[in-house]
Amino acid sequence: MPHSSRPSDLLQPEAFLPRHLGPDAAEQRAMLDALGVASRAELIEQTVPPAIRLDGPLALPPALDEQAALARLRGYAEQNECWTSLIGMGYYATHTPPVILRNVLENPGWYTAYTPYQPEISQGRLEALLNFQQLTCDLTGLDLAGASLLDEATAAAEAMAMARRVAKSASQRFFVDENCHPQTISVLQTRASGFGFELVIDAPEKLGEHEVFGALLQYPDSHGEIRDLRPLIAQLHAQQALACVASDLLALVLLTPPGELGADVVLGSAQRFGVPMGYGGPHAAFFATRDAFKRAMPGRLIGVSRDARGNVALRMALQTREQHIRREKANSNICTSQALLANMAGFYAVYHGPQGLRRIAGRVQRLTAILARVLEQGGIRRLNRQFFDTLTLEVGGAQQAILASAHDARINLRILGHGRVGLSLDETCSLDTVARLAQIFLGADHGFDLAGLADDAGLAGGIPAALARTSDFLSHPVFNSHHSETEMLRYLRQLEGRDLALNQAMIPLGSCTMKLNAVSEMLPVSWPQFASLHPFVPREQARGYRLLLDELEQWLCAITGFDAISLQPNSGAQGEYAGLLAIHQYHASRGEARRDVCLIPASAHGTNPASAQMAGMQVVVVDCDSQGNVDLADLKRKAAEAGERLSCLMITYPSTHGVYEEGIRKICAAVHAHGGQVYMDGANMNAQVGLTRPADIGADVAHLNLHKTFCIPHGGGGPGMGPIGVKAHLAPFLANHPVVELDGPLAQNTAVSAAPWGSASILPISWMYIAMMGPQLREATEVAILNANYLATRLAAAYPVLYSGRNGRVAHECILDLRPLKAASGISEEDVAKRLMDYGFHAPTMSFPVPGTLMVEPTESESKAELDRFVDAMLGIRAEIARIEAGEWPADDNPLKQAPHTLADVTSEWTRPYSLAEAVTPSTHTRAFKYWPAVNRIDNVYGDRHLFCACVPVEAYRE
């Protein structure tokens, strides 16, 4: 750190800004000199179009130092009240094993990794996700499970969409059990409107009265009832419809798996497997289906393949289903999932094993049975005949007295109206919890011997014998080997060591913004006052959260120029969808529901057309010109052709080609001229903050990837947050919630996510970042632009930069064109990406948005030293390609084609035409600090042709 210029400076708090920025003043000076500019200000003048630049600083409070920001946020947290919440409805208190809390949730080796698109350096988290898939398959009784979805409600919506894709029924109706969780029903209503489905919400016994293409049933249902679903599933199959079942993993430890009952899809939340409630999230949803439907599944799927040596290797399978390839024809718009939380849930199962899970589930069931007996004998009528953990009770006129008594005991019950209450017990409950509840419902002198009931072998349980689980589960050794903390700790460390995350090296993925996730930003996520709250607690128990949320919304409005913010979307793709829905509802409110054409540039991220399709829009692609900009003439022509059907334009700014388009305001004006709205994809917001604002440019709505620009870590593929900002005319059409009504949106608006504020417990991360940066956020943006231009300049001679803007400058990222090299040498962008692993780097983004290229985004958090190390690696690889071009190495047997190299190469006979040292230690850095990829290059084709998506038998590794 620089020395203070005045003695009094020693008394000032230490600023966070230099901790966040990678290059110090001297390094920035050196980079500016390399670019031939005198200052960052001059670089910005050369780069950002003058017409869109902000005149002054952002209207944000002054930056706080780390300790001051933590103290202020601690003050907010202490205003949250941590009661015992027995509300249920898909959210339950749980114990996060400390070994998982410290070594996964709080470990940058796990939370700073990216989605495993480069599987050779992702084998650890791929194995963890495979464990999650095996857990899901075993407990649901189905063949195939995905690697997590966003939440239970959106998983149900994905099941509905999948049912329509594969069901042979010609109906456009989807049946929903009225006893599903209300937030699930609300999200289904939202999705059904976009798809044009008719939703039938009725009692399950009335299913036979409707012709449908599928149905969602809940098992156990929201009120605790456990029904034998076999007759209902048979009715669905008789009309060639799909049976989808929302369930609970802990209940399925004791219940007959829905797959054994005939279900085609089983989904739900894995939250109660060791993941805190967090005021609504983030949590991993599980999704399982039959093998016959594997190509119609939404979301990511981890599969087993083999590497170049024939060894077992894991990868993401069947990616041709996904939006980044199929665009509007994809199975879903899913980009971010919930990988970190799925890993935690899987590790929870690994740590406890099948016997531990049986004990936890059995204890919850036993406590519920004791309470049920006491309340029944005390004269309180139970409305659900069968139960696992949930009781719905008819209390009549005593309801208010019971609720008052519960309030005094600091216990939250579910209020159902009409003299009814509900409660759900969980892993954290004990016999003392039952005693407190007995006193609340029956009075202190109820006279029941709870300890005696606990030992009563004749006490009836709540699960009917016909639905008690008889099948085994979690028999794989991974779930039966790591039950001591020592073994679990070492297993977690072994997996972490197979991956490359930001705690080891720069991850220069274009359009991903892999910046610093500061520890001070992460600390509050684990505070109990943020982590333990149920999302449906009374507002007065969440005052601290409300202060945080309100302040964050105000700050995001100041940063974007918008009038209102919705924090409900829990991924960027969800933000896109929510924004498009607001646009559609706005048009409909003006009698213009016919507006259904969405213009999307050819360079757009695949989630854009996928989201538009989900919102019921017709996608029209707009061409780009030879410089990578939107072809304004083509845009105007297609906007005019759409005419009164034009709904909106979806555009990314700066563009996905890494430049600030000079004509962005003309583009927005052309759309507005035809009555359309402008949706701005916030993927590249890291190049806007403090320099310009979406609303000032002309956008009506934009989503913000808080897991990019605002420092929420990527978690190896989630969590993320995608709040949207809107201008005032769209604010009434933002998502609302059926359980916790939000201020601002129309009351009749339905939800886009399960929880009112999405993944609320990770929002303190973004709050901390903005609080500690304040108006200095602009400096982060400027340094991001400086770093990108420095890389582009240093690499341009070896790898042409495909697109640039004014004065030959790029924005915060650049695209390197490898197509000429491939034509001359046969070396592809994939070869370069794999070779970078040998140099200790994660590759840039491959072949997006242009095939045959690498898109590089360094962010502001990387130092010049790390940028130079990356440049040296890229130049070293270019020198290796030159040796191939010169014929020194064969075109099919060289360090690039054989990359990455592993310890298996070192310990085997070496017969290649290049040296072992050239293979594994190609740079000075790798000779001192070597990262070893866990496997050699993976055979993607083999993995898809021999699809296997469960835990690998130990024998396969021996072979």
ZAMARGU-4260 file (C-alpha; in steps of 0.2 Angstrom, whole numbers, plus 5000, padded with zeros to 4 digits):
<rodrens>
0) 5000/5000/5000 | 5006/5018/4996 | 5013/5028/5011 | 5002/5042/5017 | 5006/5059/5011
5) 5001/5068/5027 | 5002/5062/5045 | 4983/5065/5047 | 4980/5052/5033 | 4986/5039/5046
10) 4970/5042/5056 | 4958/5038/5041 | 4950/5021/5039 | 4958/5010/5026 | 4948/5011/5010
15) 4941/4996/5001 | 4944/5002/4984 | 4963/4997/4982 | 4958/4980/4989 | 4946/4977/4976
20) 4956/4983/4961 | 4970/4972/4955 | 4982/4984/4948 | 4989/4997/4959 | 4994/5015/4954
25) 5011/5010/4947 | 5003/4995/4937 | 4989/5006/4930 | 5002/5019/4924 | 5012/5006/4915
30) 4997/4999/4906 | 4991/5017/4901 | 5009/5020/4894 | 5007/5003/4884 | 4991/5010/4877
35) 4999/5027/4873 | 4986/5037/4884 | 4990/5049/4898 | 4976/5044/4910 | 4961/5033/4913
40) 4950/5048/4909 | 4958/5049/4892 | 4956/5031/4889 | 4937/5033/4893 | 4935/5047/4882
45) 4943/5037/4868 | 4931/5022/4872 | 4914/5027/4878 | 4903/5037/4866 | 4901/5055/4872
50) 4882/5055/4870 | 4879/5042/4883 | 4892/5047/4897 | 4886/5052/4914 | 4889/5071/4918
55) 4894/5068/4936 | 4897/5055/4950 | 4884/5042/4955 | 4871/5048/4968 | 4877/5035/4981
60) 4883/5038/4999 | 4902/5039/5002 | 4911/5023/5002 | 4913/5014/5019 | 4928/5004/5024
65) 4926/4986/5027 | 4924/4986/5046 | 4912/5001/5045 | 4901/4992/5032 | 4901/4976/5042
70) 4896/4986/5058 | 4882/4994/5049 | 4876/4978/5041 | 4877/4970/5058 | 4866/4983/5065
75) 4853/4979/5051 | 4855/4960/5055 | 4851/4962/5073 | 4834/4970/5069 | 4829/4953/5062
80) 4821/4941/5075 | 4826/4923/5074 | 4810/4914/5080 | 4806/4896/5078 | 4797/4895/5062
85) 4786/4880/5059 | 4777/4888/5044 | 4783/4874/5032 | 4777/4877/5014 | 4793/4870/5007
90) 4805/4879/5019 | 4812/4871/5035 | 4825/4874/5048 | 4840/4863/5046 | 4857/4860/5053
95) 4871/4864/5041 | 4885/4852/5046 | 4900/4864/5052 | 4912/4854/5041 | 4901/4858/5026
100) 4898/4876/5031 | 4916/4880/5033 | 4924/4870/5019 | 4911/4873/5006 | 4899/4887/5008
105) 4913/4898/5016 | 4927/4892/5005 | 4932/4902/4989 | 4939/4885/4982 | 4920/4881/4980
110) 4911/4897/4978 | 4922/4906/4966 | 4922/4893/4953 | 4913/4894/4936 | 4900/4883/4928
115) 4910/4867/4923 | 4911/4871/4904 | 4929/4866/4905 | 4927/4849/4913 | 4945/4844/4914
120) 4948/4857/4928 | 4931/4854/4936 | 4931/4836/4941 | 4928/4840/4959 | 4912/4849/4958
125) 4906/4838/4944 | 4908/4823/4956 | 4899/4833/4969 | 4884/4837/4957 | 4884/4819/4952
130) 4882/4814/4970 | 4867/4826/4970 | 4860/4818/4955 | 4862/4800/4963 | 4854/4806/4979
135) 4839/4813/4969 | 4837/4797/4959 | 4838/4786/4974 | 4825/4795/4984 | 4813/4799/4970
140) 4814/4782/4962 | 4817/4788/4944 | 4830/4785/4932 | 4838/4802/4928 | 4841/4818/4938
145) 4847/4835/4934 | 4861/4845/4942 | 4848/4857/4951 | 4836/4870/4946 | 4832/4887/4953
150) 4818/4883/4966 | 4804/4871/4968 | 4791/4883/4960 | 4801/4886/4944 | 4805/4867/4944
155) 4787/4864/4944 | 4785/4876/4929 | 4799/4867/4920 | 4790/4851/4923 | 4774/4858/4915
160) 4783/4864/4900 | 4792/4847/4898 | 4776/4838/4900 | 4769/4848/4885 | 4784/4844/4875
165) 4783/4825/4877 | 4765/4821/4881 | 4755/4813/4867 | 4739/4821/4873 | 4733/4835/4862
170) 4726/4845/4876 | 4732/4862/4881 | 4726/4860/4899 | 4738/4857/4914 | 4730/4851/4930
175) 4737/4858/4947 | 4732/4850/4964 | 4725/4864/4974 | 4735/4858/4989 | 4751/4862/4981
180) 4761/4876/4989 | 4753/4893/4984 | 4770/4900/4978 | 4771/4885/4966 | 4754/4888/4960
185) 4757/4907/4957 | 4773/4903/4947 | 4764/4890/4936 | 4750/4903/4933 | 4764/4915/4927
190) 4772/4902/4915 | 4756/4895/4909 | 4750/4912/4903 | 4766/4914/4892 | 4764/4897/4884
195) 4746/4899/4881 | 4741/4884/4893 | 4725/4883/4902 | 4728/4880/4921 | 4715/4869/4930
200) 4717/4871/4949 | 4706/4859/4958 | 4705/4845/4971 | 4715/4830/4966 | 4699/4819/4967
205) 4692/4829/4952 | 4707/4825/4941 | 4696/4813/4931 | 4684/4827/4926 | 4697/4836/4915
210) 4707/4831/4899 | 4724/4837/4902 | 4742/4835/4895 | 4749/4833/4912 | 4746/4837/4931
215) 4756/4842/4946 | 4752/4833/4962 | 4760/4836/4979 | 4767/4822/4990 | 4765/4825/5005
220) 4754/4840/5000 | 4756/4858/5007 | 4744/4854/5022 | 4753/4838/5026 | 4741/4825/5018
225) 4749/4809/5011 | 4739/4802/4997 | 4742/4786/4987 | 4744/4794/4970 | 4743/4778/4960
230) 4725/4780/4955 | 4728/4798/4949 | 4743/4793/4940 | 4734/4779/4931 | 4721/4791/4926
235) 4734/4803/4918 | 4743/4789/4909 | 4726/4783/4902 | 4724/4799/4893 | 4743/4800/4888
240) 4747/4814/4900 | 4762/4815/4911 | 4761/4814/4930 | 4772/4827/4939 | 4775/4826/4958
245) 4781/4839/4969 | 4789/4831/4984 | 4801/4832/4999 | 4817/4823/5000 | 4817/4821/5019
250) 4799/4813/5018 | 4805/4802/5004 | 4817/4794/5016 | 4802/4786/5024 | 4789/4786/5010
255) 4787/4775/4994 | 4796/4785/4980 | 4785/4793/4968 | 4794/4784/4954 | 4788/4768/4961
260) 4770/4775/4961 | 4772/4778/4942 | 4776/4797/4942 | 4785/4803/4926 | 4793/4818/4934
265) 4797/4821/4953 | 4803/4838/4959 | 4805/4849/4974 | 4817/4858/4985 | 4833/4851/4993
270) 4834/4865/5005 | 4831/4855/5021 | 4847/4845/5017 | 4858/4857/5026 | 4855/4873/5017
275) 4849/4887/5027 | 4832/4895/5024 | 4840/4912/5020 | 4823/4922/5019 | 4819/4912/5003
280) 4836/4906/4996 | 4846/4902/4987 | 4841/4884/4987 | 4844/4870/4975 | 4828/4862/4967
285) 4829/4844/4962 | 4821/4837/4946 | 4820/4819/4941 | 4812/4810/4926 | 4812/4794/4916
290) 4826/4789/4904 | 4814/4790/4890 | 4813/4809/4892 | 4831/4813/4894 | 4832/4824/4879
295) 4817/4834/4885 | 4824/4838/4902 | 4827/4856/4907 | 4843/4862/4915 | 4860/4854/4917
300) 4864/4836/4917 | 4881/4829/4923 | 4886/4813/4914 | 4900/4800/4914 | 4912/4799/4900
305) 4931/4795/4897 | 4947/4805/4894 | 4960/4802/4881 | 4968/4788/4891 | 4951/4779/4893
310) 4949/4784/4912 | 4933/4789/4920 | 4929/4807/4918 | 4914/4818/4921 | 4906/4832/4910
315) 4890/4841/4907 | 4880/4830/4895 | 4868/4833/4881 | 4872/4851/4880 | 4863/4852/4864
320) 4847/4854/4874 | 4852/4870/4881 | 4849/4888/4877 | 4867/4893/4873 | 4866/4881/4858
325) 4847/4880/4853 | 4842/4897/4858 | 4823/4899/4856 | 4821/4880/4853 | 4830/4876/4869
330) 4821/4866/4883 | 4822/4881/4894 | 4831/4898/4896 | 4841/4891/4911 | 4859/4898/4912
335) 4863/4899/4930 | 4857/4885/4942 | 4861/4882/4960 | 4877/4872/4959 | 4884/4877/4976
340) 4868/4873/4985 | 4866/4857/4976 | 4884/4852/4981 | 4879/4856/5000 | 4864/4846/4999
345) 4873/4831/4991 | 4887/4833/5004 | 4874/4833/5018 | 4869/4816/5011 | 4887/4810/5010
350) 4890/4815/5028 | 4875/4808/5036 | 4873/4793/5024 | 4857/4782/5023 | 4857/4778/5041
355) 4859/4796/5047 | 4845/4802/5035 | 4834/4788/5042 | 4837/4794/5059 | 4834/4812/5055
360) 4818/4808/5045 | 4812/4796/5059 | 4815/4808/5073 | 4805/4822/5063 | 4791/4809/5060
365) 4791/4803/5078 | 4790/4820/5086 | 4776/4824/5074 | 4767/4808/5079 | 4769/4813/5098
370) 4762/4830/5095 | 4748/4823/5084 | 4743/4811/5098 | 4743/4825/5111 | 4733/4837/5101
375) 4720/4824/5096 | 4718/4818/5114 | 4717/4836/5119 | 4702/4839/5108 | 4710/4847/5093
380) 4704/4841/5076 | 4717/4836/5064 | 4712/4839/5046 | 4725/4828/5037 | 4723/4810/5041
385) 4741/4805/5036 | 4757/4815/5039 | 4775/4815/5039 | 4780/4832/5047 | 4765/4843/5045
390) 4749/4845/5054 | 4734/4855/5049 | 4723/4859/5063 | 4705/4865/5066 | 4705/4876/5081
395) 4689/4886/5078 | 4687/4902/5089 | 4703/4898/5098 | 4714/4903/5084 | 4718/4920/5089
400) 4722/4914/5107 | 4733/4901/5100 | 4742/4913/5089 | 4745/4925/5103 | 4752/4911/5114
405) 4763/4906/5099 | 4769/4924/5098 | 4773/4925/5116 | 4784/4909/5114 | 4792/4916/5098
410) 4785/4902/5087 | 4778/4905/5070 | 4764/4895/5064 | 4755/4894/5047 | 4739/4904/5047
415) 4726/4896/5036 | 4711/4907/5040 | 4694/4900/5045 | 4699/4894/5062 | 4713/4884/5055
420) 4732/4884/5058 | 4746/4873/5052 | 4763/4868/5058 | 4778/4858/5051 | 4792/4851/5062
425) 4810/4849/5056 | 4827/4843/5060 | 4830/4856/5073 | 4815/4852/5083 | 4816/4842/5099
430) 4804/4835/5112 | 4805/4852/5120 | 4798/4860/5104 | 4783/4847/5106 | 4781/4853/5124
435) 4780/4871/5120 | 4768/4867/5106 | 4757/4857/5118 | 4757/4872/5130 | 4752/4884/5116
440) 4737/4873/5110 | 4731/4865/5126 | 4738/4876/5140 | 4752/4874/5153 | 4741/4861/5163
445) 4738/4849/5148 | 4744/4834/5159 | 4751/4824/5145 | 4767/4814/5148 | 4778/4818/5133
450) 4793/4808/5139 | 4781/4793/5141 | 4774/4795/5123 | 4792/4796/5116 | 4795/4778/5123
455) 4778/4771/5118 | 4781/4758/5105 | 4763/4757/5101 | 4762/4775/5096 | 4754/4776/5078
460) 4765/4785/5065 | 4757/4796/5052 | 4763/4786/5037 | 4751/4773/5030 | 4759/4755/5029
465) 4755/4755/5010 | 4765/4770/5007 | 4780/4766/5019 | 4796/4765/5009 | 4803/4747/5007
470) 4817/4750/4994 | 4835/4754/4998 | 4844/4770/4994 | 4861/4778/4994 | 4870/4761/4993
475) 4885/4769/4983 | 4901/4769/4993 | 4902/4788/4993 | 4887/4789/5004 | 4894/4776/5016
480) 4912/4781/5018 | 4913/4799/5025 | 4904/4799/5041 | 4918/4805/5053 | 4923/4823/5051
485) 4940/4819/5047 | 4935/4808/5032 | 4923/4821/5027 | 4935/4835/5028 | 4948/4826/5017
490) 4935/4821/5004 | 4930/4839/5002 | 4948/4844/5001 | 4951/4830/4988 | 4937/4836/4977
495) 4942/4855/4979 | 4959/4851/4973 | 4953/4844/4956 | 4945/4861/4952 | 4952/4878/4947
500) 4944/4893/4955 | 4948/4911/4957 | 4958/4907/4973 | 4971/4900/4961 | 4971/4910/4945
505) 4962/4922/4934 | 4947/4916/4925 | 4946/4927/4910 | 4929/4921/4904 | 4921/4934/4892
510) 4903/4939/4897 | 4905/4931/4914 | 4914/4945/4924 | 4924/4933/4936 | 4929/4947/4948
515) 4934/4947/4966 | 4921/4941/4979 | 4929/4949/4994 | 4928/4939/5010 | 4920/4954/5019
520) 4906/4954/5007 | 4904/4935/5010 | 4904/4935/5029 | 4886/4941/5032 | 4879/4927/5022
525) 4882/4915/5036 | 4876/4926/5050 | 4861/4917/5058 | 4850/4933/5057 | 4851/4932/5038
530) 4853/4914/5036 | 4839/4907/5047 | 4824/4917/5043 | 4809/4909/5034 | 4803/4919/5019
535) 4785/4920/5025 | 4789/4927/5043 | 4779/4942/5048 | 4787/4958/5041 | 4791/4965/5059
540) 4803/4950/5061 | 4813/4955/5046 | 4815/4973/5048 | 4834/4972/5045 | 4831/4963/5029
545) 4819/4976/5024 | 4831/4990/5028 | 4844/4981/5017 | 4832/4977/5003 | 4826/4995/5002
550) 4843/5002/5002 | 4849/4990/4989 | 4835/4994/4978 | 4838/5013/4980 | 4856/5011/4976
555) 4853/5000/4960 | 4840/5014/4954 | 4854/5027/4956 | 4866/5016/4947 | 4854/5011/4932
560) 4843/5027/4931 | 4827/5016/4933 | 4813/5021/4944 | 4809/5004/4952 | 4818/4987/4955
565) 4812/4970/4957 | 4823/4958/4967 | 4813/4943/4965 | 4821/4935/4949 | 4834/4923/4956
570) 4845/4921/4940 | 4849/4932/4925 | 4838/4922/4914 | 4823/4924/4926 | 4826/4943/4925
575) 4825/4942/4907 | 4809/4933/4908 | 4802/4944/4922 | 4806/4960/4911 | 4798/4953/4896
580) 4782/4949/4906 | 4782/4967/4912 | 4783/4973/4894 | 4769/4961/4889 | 4757/4966/4903
585) 4760/4984/4900 | 4755/4982/4882 | 4740/4972/4887 | 4735/4986/4899 | 4734/4998/4884
590) 4724/4986/4874 | 4739/4981/4863 | 4741/4963/4869 | 4744/4959/4850 | 4761/4965/4852
595) 4771/4949/4852 | 4786/4952/4841 | 4803/4952/4850 | 4818/4959/4840 | 4835/4951/4845
600) 4852/4954/4837 | 4861/4939/4830 | 4875/4941/4843 | 4863/4939/4858 | 4866/4927/4872
605) 4855/4911/4870 | 4845/4915/4885 | 4837/4930/4876 | 4828/4921/4862 | 4824/4907/4875
610) 4816/4919/4887 | 4806/4928/4873 | 4799/4911/4868 | 4794/4907/4886 | 4785/4924/4887
615) 4775/4919/4871 | 4784/4931/4859 | 4789/4928/4841 | 4808/4930/4839 | 4814/4940/4824
620) 4833/4940/4822 | 4841/4957/4818 | 4858/4956/4808 | 4874/4963/4813 | 4886/4972/4801
625) 4904/4968/4797 | 4910/4978/4812 | 4899/4968/4824 | 4886/4982/4827 | 4868/4980/4826
630) 4863/4983/4808 | 4852/4999/4810 | 4844/4998/4793 | 4839/4980/4796 | 4833/4984/4813
635) 4822/4998/4806 | 4815/4987/4792 | 4811/4973/4804 | 4803/4985/4817 | 4792/4993/4803
640) 4787/4976/4797 | 4782/4971/4814 | 4772/4987/4816 | 4758/4986/4828 | 4764/4969/4833
645) 4781/4975/4839 | 4783/4971/4857 | 4801/4975/4861 | 4820/4974/4857 | 4832/4964/4868
650) 4849/4971/4867 | 4865/4969/4876 | 4876/4984/4880 | 4890/4985/4878 | 4887/4972/4864
655) 4892/4954/4866 | 4905/4958/4853 | 4914/4969/4867 | 4911/4986/4860 | 4901/5002/4864
660) 4890/5004/4849 | 4889/5022/4844 | 4871/5020/4838 | 4863/5013/4853 | 4852/5028/4856
665) 4846/5028/4838 | 4843/5009/4840 | 4832/5013/4855 | 4823/5027/4846 | 4819/5016/4831
670) 4810/5004/4842 | 4801/5017/4852 | 4795/5025/4836 | 4785/5009/4833 | 4778/5008/4850
675) 4790/4995/4856 | 4800/4994/4872 | 4818/4991/4874 | 4825/4977/4885 | 4843/4979/4890
680) 4852/4963/4894 | 4863/4968/4909 | 4877/4954/4906 | 4889/4968/4902 | 4884/4980/4916
685) 4902/4980/4922 | 4907/4991/4908 | 4892/5004/4912 | 4893/5007/4931 | 4897/5025/4934
690) 4900/5029/4916 | 4883/5028/4909 | 4866/5021/4914 | 4853/5010/4904 | 4838/5021/4907
695) 4848/5036/4901 | 4853/5027/4885 | 4835/5023/4881 | 4831/5006/4890 | 4814/5003/4898
700) 4819/4988/4907 | 4835/4979/4911 | 4841/4965/4922 | 4857/4965/4932 | 4867/4950/4935
705) 4872/4953/4953 | 4883/4937/4952 | 4894/4947/4939 | 4894/4965/4941 | 4890/4966/4960
710) 4901/4952/4966 | 4890/4938/4971 | 4901/4923/4967 | 4896/4911/4953 | 4897/4896/4965
715) 4902/4883/4951 | 4886/4886/4942 | 4875/4896/4954 | 4868/4904/4964 | 4865/4920/4955
720) 4853/4934/4956 | 4845/4944/4941 | 4834/4958/4948 | 4826/4970/4935 | 4825/4989/4935
725) 4811/4997/4926 | 4805/5014/4921 | 4789/5020/4930 | 4777/5015/4917 | 4782/4997/4919
730) 4783/4997/4938 | 4765/4991/4941 | 4768/4976/4931 | 4783/4968/4941 | 4781/4952/4949
735) 4771/4950/4965 | 4769/4936/4977 | 4754/4926/4984 | 4760/4924/5002 | 4769/4941/5005
740) 4761/4955/4995 | 4774/4967/4989 | 4773/4986/4988 | 4772/4993/4971 | 4766/4979/4959
745) 4748/4976/4955 | 4740/4965/4968 | 4734/4952/4954 | 4752/4950/4947 | 4759/4933/4949
750) 4776/4927/4954 | 4791/4922/4944 | 4801/4914/4958 | 4796/4904/4974 | 4802/4918/4986
755) 4796/4936/4987 | 4814/4942/4986 | 4822/4928/4977 | 4838/4922/4984 | 4838/4935/4998
760) 4852/4929/5009 | 4865/4932/4996 | 4859/4950/4993 | 4871/4956/5008 | 4885/4953/4996
765) 4880/4966/4984 | 4875/4978/4997 | 4892/4976/5005 | 4901/4979/4988 | 4891/4995/4984
770) 4892/5001/5002 | 4911/4999/5002 | 4913/5007/4984 | 4901/5021/4984 | 4903/5033/4969
775) 4920/5024/4967 | 4911/5011/4957 | 4916/5021/4942 | 4934/5018/4945 | 4931/4999/4945
780) 4923/5001/4928 | 4937/5011/4921 | 4950/4999/4927 | 4940/4984/4919 | 4941/4994/4903
785) 4959/4998/4906 | 4963/4979/4909 | 4953/4973/4894 | 4962/4986/4882 | 4979/4981/4889
790) 4976/4963/4885 | 4969/4967/4868 | 4984/4978/4864 | 4997/4965/4870 | 4989/4951/4861
795) 4983/4959/4845 | 4999/4954/4835 | 4997/4936/4839 | 4978/4935/4840 | 4969/4948/4830
800) 4955/4957/4840 | 4939/4953/4830 | 4929/4969/4834 | 4933/4986/4841 | 4924/5002/4844
805) 4929/5020/4842 | 4948/5024/4841 | 4951/5005/4840 | 4946/5002/4858 | 4936/4988/4866
810) 4925/4989/4881 | 4928/4977/4896 | 4931/4962/4885 | 4938/4957/4868 | 4936/4943/4855
815) 4952/4935/4849 | 4950/4928/4832 | 4958/4911/4830 | 4950/4906/4814 | 4966/4911/4803
820) 4977/4901/4815 | 4965/4886/4813 | 4966/4887/4794 | 4985/4888/4794 | 4989/4875/4807
825) 4974/4865/4811 | 4974/4871/4829 | 4957/4876/4835 | 4950/4887/4849 | 4947/4871/4859
830) 4965/4866/4858 | 4971/4883/4864 | 4958/4882/4878 | 4964/4865/4884 | 4982/4870/4883
835) 4979/4885/4894 | 4976/4873/4908 | 4994/4867/4907 | 4999/4885/4910 | 4987/4885/4925
840) 4973/4895/4918 | 4954/4893/4914 | 4951/4896/4896 | 4942/4912/4890 | 4924/4909/4883
845) 4925/4898/4868 | 4916/4901/4852 | 4903/4914/4859 | 4897/4925/4851 | 4907/4920/4836
850) 4912/4902/4832 | 4931/4900/4831 | 4935/4913/4844 | 4940/4916/4862 | 4931/4930/4872
855) 4942/4937/4886 | 4936/4947/4900 | 4949/4951/4914 | 4939/4962/4926 | 4946/4975/4937
860) 4951/4963/4950 | 4966/4956/4941 | 4983/4964/4943 | 4995/4968/4929 | 5006/4954/4935
865) 4992/4942/4932 | 4987/4949/4916 | 5005/4948/4910 | 5006/4930/4916 | 4991/4927/4905
870) 4998/4936/4890 | 5014/4926/4892 | 5004/4910/4892 | 4995/4915/4876 | 5011/4921/4867
875) 5019/4905/4873 | 5005/4895/4865 | 5006/4905/4849 | 5025/4901/4848 | 5020/4882/4850
880) 5008/4884/4836 | 5022/4892/4825 | 5032/4876/4828 | 5017/4866/4822 | 5016/4877/4807
885) 5034/4875/4803 | 5033/4856/4804 | 5043/4854/4820 | 5029/4845/4828 | 5016/4834/4819
890) 4999/4842/4817 | 4990/4828/4827 | 5003/4825/4840 | 5009/4841/4849 | 5006/4850/4866
895) 4990/4858/4860 | 4981/4843/4853 | 4986/4832/4868 | 4982/4845/4881 | 4979/4845/4895
900) 4993/4835/4902 | 4991/4826/4919 | 5001/4816/4932 | 4996/4801/4922 | 5007/4807/4908
905) 5021/4810/4919 | 5020/4792/4927 | 5018/4783/4910 | 5031/4780/4896 | 5034/4796/4887
910) 5035/4794/4868 | 5028/4810/4861 | 5039/4822/4850 | 5040/4836/4863 | 5048/4834/4880
915) 5039/4831/4896 | 5045/4847/4903 | 5037/4856/4888 | 5021/4847/4891 | 5018/4850/4910
920) 5029/4865/4914 | 5028/4877/4899 | 5031/4893/4909 | 5041/4899/4924 | 5026/4900/4935
925) 5021/4882/4932 | 5038/4877/4937 | 5035/4885/4954 | 5016/4883/4956 | 5009/4869/4946
930) 4990/4866/4945 | 4987/4848/4938 | 4971/4845/4928 | 4963/4829/4936 | 4960/4821/4919
935) 4966/4821/4901 | 4955/4828/4887 | 4937/4822/4889 | 4928/4813/4875 | 4912/4823/4873
940) 4904/4812/4860 | 4907/4796/4870 | 4899/4804/4885 | 4883/4808/4875 | 4882/4791/4866
945) 4884/4781/4882 | 4874/4792/4893 | 4877/4788/4912 | 4872/4801/4924 | 4874/4792/4941
950) 4888/4789/4953 | 4902/4778/4945 | 4905/4761/4953 | 4922/4760/4962 | 4927/4746/4950
955) 4926/4758/4935 | 4940/4768/4943 | 4951/4752/4946 | 4949/4747/4928
</rodrens>
